[in-house]
Amino acid sequence: MCGIGGVFNADRQQTVDRQLLVNMAAIQAHRGPDGFGVEVLDQAGVGFCHARLSIIDLNESRARQPFLTDDGEVLMAHNGEFYDFQRIRADLTAQGVRFSSKSDSEILLRLYQRQGLEATLPLLRGEFAFALFDRAEDCLYLVRDRFGIKPQYWAMTPEGLVFGSELKVLFAHPAVERRFTSEGLFHQLMQTMVPGTTAFAGVHQVKPGHVLKVQRVNGHLEVPRPPTGTSTFRARTIVTPTGLRQSTSLPSVRRCWKPLSCAWWPMCRWVVTSPAASTAVRSSAWPQR
């Protein structure tokens, strides 16, 4: 478990306060007690922080995040684990890609550089939440794994967007409002989780299996909203001979990732009703390598 955070300003000339990012990393030190990193991009109005729990590649100087490409065009901070990163790393190495660390997180950066986000997402298996800024596109991507195992919160301020792995990371930013909503408080008291919502006004979660793309245009940030009534996981189900429910729309995992008309899109559509069903779905749906 690690922790991430960051700021994406509407004005590219407004440099993110480095001390603010340090505070955002420090407040989630329990998520990453083995060190922290901060990266601010000049003339881009963006900055990321990362609190690290060292599990893979214990070399602090080599695997410290946020990761920045050599040309300074792509900035990334990742929380979680990619389960099959060894296979992906071996494939990329065979294609001539060079890695600067042994961290599983770096495969995301290299995959994005080669083929973009939409082609990268179907290859990622695991529990993860990450932020990625592309200077060429002038946009920020916030991504959360299919089942929402890793958290990802965000909020808009008069200056831009703030994100982090916990609510208090956002509240470390002085412009993020700390005010309950009656609806959100009701859900909390009822112990009901509504995907994408929190108990606080203006503070949201990235929904499980979704990507939030924030585009900067003419000094303001465009944050598209998902179409009304769109379901994150929508799939017909059948009963298999063993009595397990299984999605009928999973001939291949690559067909499960389909962008919508706006910048929100679901990453996977499948139905699991028990641990045994999970095994059944994986055995028929995931490509074998």
Buried (B, 14 or more C-beta within 10 A) or exposed (E): BBBBBBBBBBEBEBBBBEEBBBBBBBBBBEBBEBBBBBBBBEEBBBBBBBBBBBEBBEEEEEBBBBBBBEEEBBBBBBBBBBEBBEBBBEBBEEEEBEBEBBBBBBBBBBBBBEEEBEEBBBBBBBBBBBBBBBBEBBBBBBBBBBEBBBBBBBBBBEBBBBBBBBBEBBBBBEEBEEEEBEEBEEBBEEEEEEBBBBBBBBBBBBBBBBBBBBBBEEEEBBBBEBEEEBEBBEBEBEEEEEEBBBBEBBEEBEEBBEBBEEBBBBBBBBBBEEEEBEEBBBEEBEEEE
